Amino acid sequence: MGSHLVVINSREEQEFLFNLAKEKVTNAYETKYYIGLASYRNGQWQWVDQTPYEKIPTFWKPGEPNLLFAERCAAIHVKGNRDSNTYSNWNNVLCFTSCYRICELAVKFV
């Protein structure tokens, strides 16, 4: 469909996506949403659009990323619809974990 997993470029975008994801949660359980960040080499993270990982802010949960040898994909982690942890909620997960996805598409002017 011409889109890719979202690249989060700012604190404002992180807050917007977290609040949007939180609105979609219908229970008190945790929900995860893949974002466009993955570790292809031992702990070296890369955005799907080639945006340099070191050039933009990150929002990892305390203690994350961990288990870098196995958990190579990143996800926004929402702990129920009352979760207020807007800025530190990224979690690295196994890439075959069942997660929702947040995608983005470039704007095209006609």
C-alpha positions as a Markdown table, in Angstrom:
| # | Residue | x | y | z |
|---|---|---|---|---|
| 1 | Met | 0.0 | 0.0 | 0.0 |
| 2 | Gly | 3.1 | 2.2 | -0.2 |
| 3 | Ser | 3.5 | 2.8 | 3.5 |
| 4 | His | 6.0 | 1.6 | 6.1 |
| 5 | Leu | 6.2 | 1.2 | 9.9 |
| 6 | Val | 6.3 | 4.7 | 11.5 |
| 7 | Val | 9.5 | 6.5 | 12.2 |
| 8 | Ile | 9.2 | 8.6 | 15.3 |
| 9 | Asn | 11.1 | 11.9 | 14.8 |
| 10 | Ser | 10.1 | 14.0 | 17.8 |
| 11 | Arg | 8.7 | 14.0 | 21.3 |
| 12 | Glu | 5.5 | 15.5 | 19.9 |
| 13 | Glu | 5.1 | 12.6 | 17.5 |
| 14 | Gln | 5.8 | 10.1 | 20.2 |
| 15 | Glu | 3.1 | 11.7 | 22.4 |
| 16 | Phe | 0.6 | 11.8 | 19.6 |
| 17 | Leu | 1.1 | 8.1 | 18.7 |
| 18 | Phe | 1.1 | 6.9 | 22.3 |
| 19 | Asn | -2.2 | 8.8 | 23.0 |
| 20 | Leu | -3.7 | 7.5 | 19.8 |
| 21 | Ala | -2.7 | 3.9 | 20.6 |
| 22 | Lys | -4.0 | 4.3 | 24.2 |
| 23 | Glu | -7.4 | 5.3 | 22.8 |
| 24 | Lys | -7.6 | 2.0 | 20.9 |
| 25 | Val | -7.0 | -0.1 | 24.0 |
| 26 | Thr | -10.3 | -1.4 | 25.2 |
| 27 | Asn | -9.2 | -3.2 | 28.4 |
| 28 | Ala | -6.7 | -3.0 | 31.3 |
| 29 | Tyr | -4.2 | -5.4 | 29.6 |
| 30 | Glu | -1.1 | -4.5 | 27.7 |
| 31 | Thr | -1.1 | -3.9 | 24.0 |
| 32 | Lys | 2.0 | -3.5 | 21.7 |
| 33 | Tyr | 2.3 | -1.6 | 18.4 |
| 34 | Tyr | 5.3 | -2.2 | 16.1 |
| 35 | Ile | 7.2 | 0.9 | 15.0 |
| 36 | Gly | 9.8 | 1.1 | 12.2 |
| 37 | Leu | 12.8 | 0.4 | 14.3 |
| 38 | Ala | 14.8 | -2.8 | 14.3 |
| 39 | Ser | 18.2 | -4.1 | 15.4 |
| 40 | Tyr | 19.9 | -5.8 | 12.4 |
| 41 | Arg | 23.4 | -6.2 | 14.0 |
| 42 | Asn | 24.1 | -6.8 | 17.7 |
| 43 | Gly | 22.5 | -3.8 | 19.2 |
| 44 | Gln | 22.7 | -1.4 | 16.2 |
| 45 | Trp | 19.3 | 0.0 | 15.7 |
| 46 | Gln | 18.1 | 1.2 | 12.3 |
| 47 | Trp | 14.9 | 3.0 | 11.2 |
| 48 | Val | 13.1 | 1.6 | 8.2 |
| 49 | Asp | 13.5 | 4.9 | 6.2 |
| 50 | Gln | 17.3 | 5.0 | 7.0 |
| 51 | Thr | 16.9 | 8.0 | 9.4 |
| 52 | Pro | 20.0 | 7.8 | 11.6 |
| 53 | Tyr | 19.1 | 6.3 | 14.9 |
| 54 | Glu | 21.5 | 8.6 | 16.8 |
| 55 | Lys | 19.9 | 11.8 | 15.3 |
| 56 | Ile | 16.5 | 11.6 | 16.9 |
| 57 | Pro | 15.2 | 11.1 | 20.4 |
| 58 | Thr | 14.3 | 7.6 | 21.7 |
| 59 | Phe | 11.7 | 6.6 | 24.2 |
| 60 | Trp | 12.8 | 3.2 | 25.7 |
| 61 | Lys | 11.2 | 1.9 | 28.9 |
| 62 | Pro | 13.8 | 1.8 | 31.7 |
| 63 | Gly | 15.9 | -1.3 | 31.2 |
| 64 | Glu | 15.2 | -1.5 | 27.5 |
| 65 | Pro | 16.3 | -2.5 | 25.0 |
| 66 | Asn | 17.4 | -5.9 | 26.5 |
| 67 | Leu | 18.0 | -9.4 | 25.2 |
| 68 | Leu | 19.5 | -7.8 | 22.0 |
| 69 | Phe | 20.5 | -11.3 | 20.6 |
| 70 | Ala | 16.8 | -12.2 | 20.3 |
| 71 | Glu | 14.5 | -9.2 | 20.6 |
| 72 | Arg | 15.3 | -7.2 | 17.5 |
| 73 | Cys | 12.1 | -5.3 | 16.8 |
| 74 | Ala | 10.7 | -2.3 | 18.6 |
| 75 | Ala | 7.2 | -1.6 | 19.8 |
| 76 | Ile | 5.2 | 1.0 | 21.7 |
| 77 | His | 4.0 | -0.7 | 24.9 |
| 78 | Val | 0.7 | 0.5 | 26.2 |
| 79 | Lys | -0.4 | -0.9 | 29.6 |
| 80 | Gly | -4.2 | -0.4 | 29.4 |
| 81 | Asn | -6.3 | 2.6 | 28.5 |
| 82 | Arg | -5.3 | 4.5 | 31.6 |
| 83 | Asp | -1.6 | 4.3 | 31.0 |
| 84 | Ser | 0.0 | 7.7 | 31.5 |
| 85 | Asn | 3.6 | 6.7 | 30.6 |
| 86 | Thr | 3.7 | 8.9 | 27.5 |
| 87 | Tyr | 7.5 | 9.1 | 26.9 |
| 88 | Ser | 9.2 | 5.9 | 28.1 |
| 89 | Asn | 7.3 | 3.1 | 26.6 |
| 90 | Trp | 9.3 | 1.5 | 23.8 |
| 91 | Asn | 10.1 | -2.2 | 24.3 |
| 92 | Asn | 12.2 | -4.5 | 22.2 |
| 93 | Val | 10.4 | -7.7 | 21.3 |
| 94 | Leu | 10.8 | -10.8 | 19.3 |
| 95 | Cys | 10.0 | -9.9 | 15.6 |
| 96 | Phe | 7.4 | -12.6 | 15.4 |
| 97 | Thr | 5.5 | -11.3 | 18.5 |
| 98 | Ser | 1.8 | -10.7 | 17.7 |
| 99 | Cys | 1.5 | -6.8 | 17.8 |
| 100 | Tyr | -0.6 | -4.2 | 16.1 |
| 101 | Arg | 1.3 | -1.9 | 13.7 |
| 102 | Ile | 1.5 | 1.8 | 13.3 |
| 103 | Cys | 2.3 | 2.8 | 9.7 |
| 104 | Glu | 2.9 | 6.0 | 7.9 |
| 105 | Leu | 2.6 | 7.2 | 4.3 |
| 106 | Ala | 4.4 | 10.1 | 2.7 |
| 107 | Val | 2.1 | 13.0 | 1.8 |
| 108 | Lys | 1.7 | 13.5 | -2.0 |
| 109 | Phe | 0.6 | 16.8 | -3.3 |
| 110 | Val | -1.4 | 16.9 | -6.6 |
